[in-house]
Amino acid sequence: MSTGNGPVVDAVAFDVLAGNPTEQELAVVVSVLSSLPAVQPEQPNPPSYWSNRAGMMHRPIHPGPGAWRASAFPHQQ
């Protein structure tokens, strides 16, 4: 490659195993590879609703007007 004043990289990102690419061809490959999104680790499946204990926890019901209705329909307060 050239002996210009370009950046010097100690770690090798990839190797050319066959052929004799030009600097422009290598620049295209590097730009395409650097524009690809990083690989995200696969997320595990979320826990099932049936195994989620947060559904068992309800707000405490306070005695007073509308308390019976609030015990049966907590989302309609």
Backbone as a printed PyTorch tensor [residue, N CA C, xyz], in Angstrom:
tensor([[[  0.8410,  -1.1700,   0.0000],
         [  0.0000,   0.0000,   0.0000],
         [  0.8840,   1.2290,   0.0000]],

        [[  0.2820,   2.3840,   0.2010],
         [  1.0650,   3.6110,   0.0920],
         [  1.8170,   3.8900,   1.3880]],

        [[  2.8130,   4.7260,   1.2780],
         [  3.6000,   5.1050,   2.4470],
         [  3.2940,   6.5480,   2.8220]],

        [[  2.0590,   6.9780,   2.5910],
         [  1.6480,   8.3530,   2.8650],
         [  1.5410,   8.6180,   4.3610]],

        [[  1.0030,   9.7610,   4.6820],
         [  0.8640,  10.1580,   6.0790],
         [ -0.5000,   9.7880,   6.6410]],

        [[ -1.1160,   8.7630,   6.1530],
         [ -2.4280,   8.3200,   6.6140],
         [ -2.3420,   7.7250,   8.0110]],

        [[ -3.4870,   7.4260,   8.5950],
         [ -3.4950,   6.8540,   9.9470],
         [ -2.8860,   5.4620,   9.9530]],

        [[ -2.1820,   5.1670,  11.0110],
         [ -1.5440,   3.8640,  11.1710],
         [ -2.3790,   3.0510,  12.1500]],

        [[ -2.7610,   1.8590,  11.7260],
         [ -3.5840,   0.9910,  12.5590],
         [ -2.7660,  -0.2380,  12.9050]],

        [[ -2.6740,  -0.5340,  14.2110],
         [ -1.9080,  -1.7010,  14.6380],
         [ -2.7090,  -2.9940,  14.4970]],

        [[ -4.0020,  -2.9390,  14.8230],
         [ -4.8390,  -4.1370,  14.7610],
         [ -5.3620,  -4.3170,  13.3400]],

        [[ -5.3800,  -5.5540,  12.8850],
         [ -5.8500,  -5.8580,  11.5340],
         [ -7.3420,  -6.1680,  11.6220]],

        [[ -8.1580,  -5.4050,  10.8850],
         [ -9.6010,  -5.6240,  10.8940],
         [ -9.9840,  -6.7990,   9.9990]],

        [[ -9.3240,  -6.9340,   8.8590],
         [ -9.5630,  -8.0570,   7.9620],
         [ -8.3270,  -8.2580,   7.1000]],

        [[ -8.2230,  -9.4570,   6.5310],
         [ -7.0980,  -9.8020,   5.6660],
         [ -7.5970, -10.0640,   4.2530]],

        [[ -6.8110,  -9.6730,   3.2650],
         [ -7.0940, -10.0040,   1.8720],
         [ -6.3990, -11.3240,   1.6020]],

        [[ -7.2100, -12.3590,   1.3660],
         [ -6.6480, -13.6980,   1.1950],
         [ -6.3360, -14.0330,  -0.2520]],

        [[ -7.0090, -13.3960,  -1.1820],
         [ -6.7800, -13.6980,  -2.5910],
         [ -6.9130, -12.4250,  -3.4040]],

        [[ -6.2100, -12.3490,  -4.4790],
         [ -6.3040, -11.2040,  -5.3670],
         [ -5.3560, -10.0870,  -4.9580]],

        [[ -5.4290,  -9.0020,  -5.7010],
         [ -4.5830,  -7.8540,  -5.4530],
         [ -5.4460,  -6.5870,  -5.5990]],

        [[ -6.2660,  -6.2660,  -4.5470],
         [ -7.1680,  -5.1240,  -4.6750],
         [ -6.4040,  -3.8030,  -4.6180]],

        [[ -6.9780,  -2.8100,  -5.2820],
         [ -6.3840,  -1.4760,  -5.2350],
         [ -6.8060,  -0.7830,  -3.9470]],

        [[ -6.2030,   0.3570,  -3.6640],
         [ -6.5570,   1.1060,  -2.4600],
         [ -7.9980,   1.5920,  -2.5220]],

        [[ -8.4730,   1.9370,  -3.7120],
         [ -9.8540,   2.3780,  -3.8610],
         [-10.8240,   1.2300,  -3.5760]],

        [[-10.5030,   0.0280,  -4.0620],
         [-11.3720,  -1.1190,  -3.8010],
         [-11.4090,  -1.4470,  -2.3100]],

        [[-10.2650,  -1.3650,  -1.6560],
         [-10.2290,  -1.6010,  -0.2170],
         [-11.0120,  -0.5200,   0.5350]],

        [[-10.9220,   0.7150,   0.0610],
         [-11.6650,   1.7980,   0.7040],
         [-13.1650,   1.5730,   0.5800]],

        [[-13.6200,   1.0640,  -0.5590],
         [-15.0380,   0.7750,  -0.7320],
         [-15.4640,  -0.3310,   0.2210]],

        [[-14.6730,  -1.3750,   0.3210],
         [-15.0070,  -2.4890,   1.2200],
         [-15.0610,  -2.0040,   2.6600]],

        [[-14.0980,  -1.1950,   3.0690],
         [-14.0680,  -0.6760,   4.4400],
         [-15.2720,   0.2140,   4.7010]],

        [[-15.6410,   1.0660,   3.7510],
         [-16.7880,   1.9510,   3.9630],
         [-18.0880,   1.1650,   4.0450]],

        [[-18.2240,   0.1150,   3.2260],
         [-19.4340,  -0.7070,   3.2870],
         [-19.4990,  -1.4620,   4.6120]],

        [[-18.3820,  -2.0390,   5.0150],
         [-18.3770,  -2.7880,   6.2740],
         [-18.6020,  -1.8830,   7.4790]],

        [[-18.0820,  -0.6630,   7.4370],
         [-18.2650,   0.2310,   8.5790],
         [-19.6740,   0.8050,   8.6270]],

        [[-20.4030,   0.8040,   7.5080],
         [-21.7720,   1.3190,   7.5110],
         [-22.7840,   0.2760,   7.9690]],

        [[-22.3960,  -0.9840,   8.0590],
         [-23.3110,  -2.0270,   8.5160],
         [-23.5910,  -1.8470,  10.0030]],

        [[-24.8120,  -2.1520,  10.4370],
         [-25.1120,  -2.0190,  11.8680],
         [-24.3670,  -3.0830,  12.6690]],

        [[-24.0680,  -2.7280,  13.9050],
         [-23.4010,  -3.6780,  14.7900],
         [-24.3650,  -4.8170,  15.1110]],

        [[-23.8360,  -5.9920,  15.2850],
         [-24.6650,  -7.1530,  15.5820],
         [-25.1140,  -7.0590,  17.0350]],

        [[-26.4330,  -7.0720,  17.2370],
         [-26.9860,  -7.0220,  18.5790],
         [-27.1280,  -8.4450,  19.1130]],

        [[-26.7830,  -8.6580,  20.3840],
         [-26.9920, -10.0030,  20.9320],
         [-28.4880, -10.3060,  20.9840]],

        [[-28.8150, -11.5400,  20.7460],
         [-30.2130, -11.9340,  20.7190],
         [-30.7990, -11.8590,  22.1220]],

        [[-31.9360, -11.1820,  22.2350],
         [-32.5830, -11.0160,  23.5350],
         [-33.3230, -12.3000,  23.9060]],

        [[-33.2410, -12.7000,  25.1700],
         [-34.0000, -13.8880,  25.5700],
         [-35.4960, -13.5800,  25.5540]],

        [[-36.2910, -14.6140,  25.4870],
         [-37.7430, -14.4300,  25.4850],
         [-38.1730, -13.7870,  26.7960]],

        [[-39.1200, -12.8560,  26.7470],
         [-39.6000, -12.2550,  27.9810],
         [-40.3550, -13.2940,  28.8030]],

        [[-40.4070, -13.1010,  30.1070],
         [-41.1160, -14.0900,  30.9180],
         [-42.6020, -14.1110,  30.5690]],

        [[-43.1880, -15.2410,  30.7160],
         [-44.6010, -15.4090,  30.4230],
         [-45.4370, -14.5850,  31.3880]],

        [[-46.5920, -14.1480,  30.9140],
         [-47.5060, -13.4050,  31.7880],
         [-47.9290, -14.2710,  32.9740]],

        [[-48.0450, -15.5650,  32.7350],
         [-48.5000, -16.4580,  33.8020],
         [-47.4400, -16.6360,  34.8810]],

        [[-46.1910, -16.4770,  34.5580],
         [-45.1450, -16.6040,  35.5710],
         [-44.7640, -15.2620,  36.1790]],

        [[-45.3350, -14.1620,  35.6920],
         [-45.0300, -12.8350,  36.2000],
         [-45.8710, -12.5780,  37.4490]],

        [[-45.2150, -12.4280,  38.5840],
         [-45.9260, -12.2470,  39.8460],
         [-46.4240, -10.8190,  40.0420]],

        [[-46.0480,  -9.9030,  39.1830],
         [-46.5190,  -8.5290,  39.3170],
         [-48.0280,  -8.4570,  39.1000]],

        [[-48.5850,  -9.3730,  38.3300],
         [-50.0250,  -9.3900,  38.1210],
         [-50.8000,  -9.7690,  39.3620]],

        [[-50.1580, -10.4530,  40.3060],
         [-50.8220, -10.8430,  41.5440],
         [-50.9000,  -9.6870,  42.5440]],

        [[-50.0970,  -8.6860,  42.3390],
         [-50.0570,  -7.5800,  43.2790],
         [-51.0440,  -6.5000,  42.8370]],

        [[-51.9290,  -6.1310,  43.7110],
         [-52.9200,  -5.1030,  43.4340],
         [-52.7440,  -3.9720,  44.4340]],

        [[-53.2880,  -2.8400,  44.0870],
         [-53.2510,  -1.7280,  45.0240],
         [-54.1650,  -2.0400,  46.1970]],

        [[-53.8070,  -1.5680,  47.3800],
         [-54.6990,  -1.8170,  48.5170],
         [-56.0240,  -1.0790,  48.3250]],

        [[-57.0720,  -1.6960,  48.8070],
         [-58.4070,  -1.1160,  48.6860],
         [-58.7550,  -0.4750,  50.0220]],

        [[-59.1280,   0.7650,  49.9730],
         [-59.4630,   1.5120,  51.1790],
         [-60.9790,   1.5620,  51.3230]],

        [[-61.4860,   1.3860,  52.5430],
         [-62.9340,   1.4650,  52.7220],
         [-63.4470,   2.8770,  52.4510]],

        [[-64.6420,   2.9410,  51.9540],
         [-65.2510,   4.2370,  51.6840],
         [-66.1810,   4.1430,  50.5000]],

        [[-66.6980,   5.2670,  50.0760],
         [-67.6260,   5.2500,  48.9400],
         [-66.9310,   4.7270,  47.6790]],

        [[-67.5430,   3.7760,  47.0360],
         [-67.0030,   3.2140,  45.8090],
         [-65.9590,   2.1370,  46.0180]],

        [[-65.7360,   1.6880,  47.2540],
         [-64.6980,   0.6940,  47.5170],
         [-65.0370,  -0.6520,  46.8880]],

        [[-66.3180,  -1.0370,  46.9350],
         [-66.6880,  -2.3160,  46.3400],
         [-66.5000,  -2.2730,  44.8330]],

        [[-66.8590,  -1.1690,  44.2240],
         [-66.6790,  -1.0460,  42.7790],
         [-65.1880,  -1.0630,  42.4300]],

        [[-64.3700,  -0.4140,  43.2230],
         [-62.9260,  -0.3700,  42.9780],
         [-62.3050,  -1.7550,  43.1320]],

        [[-62.8740,  -2.6170,  43.9860],
         [-62.3060,  -3.9520,  44.1540],
         [-62.5660,  -4.8200,  42.9270]],

        [[-63.6780,  -4.5820,  42.2410],
         [-64.0170,  -5.4000,  41.0800],
         [-63.4830,  -4.7900,  39.7800]],

        [[-63.4360,  -3.4680,  39.7100],
         [-63.0180,  -2.7860,  38.4820],
         [-61.9100,  -1.7800,  38.8190]],

        [[-60.6880,  -2.2430,  39.1150],
         [-59.6470,  -1.2950,  39.5340],
         [-59.2100,  -0.3370,  38.4380]],

        [[-59.4480,  -0.6850,  37.1850],
         [-59.0160,   0.1810,  36.1000],
         [-60.0160,   1.2900,  35.8030]],

        [[-61.2070,   1.2890,  36.4360],
         [-62.2350,   2.2900,  36.1690],
         [-62.3950,   3.2640,  37.3340]],

        [[-61.3390,   3.7150,  37.8980],
         [-61.4500,   4.6550,  39.0190],
         [-61.4360,   6.0590,  38.5490]]])
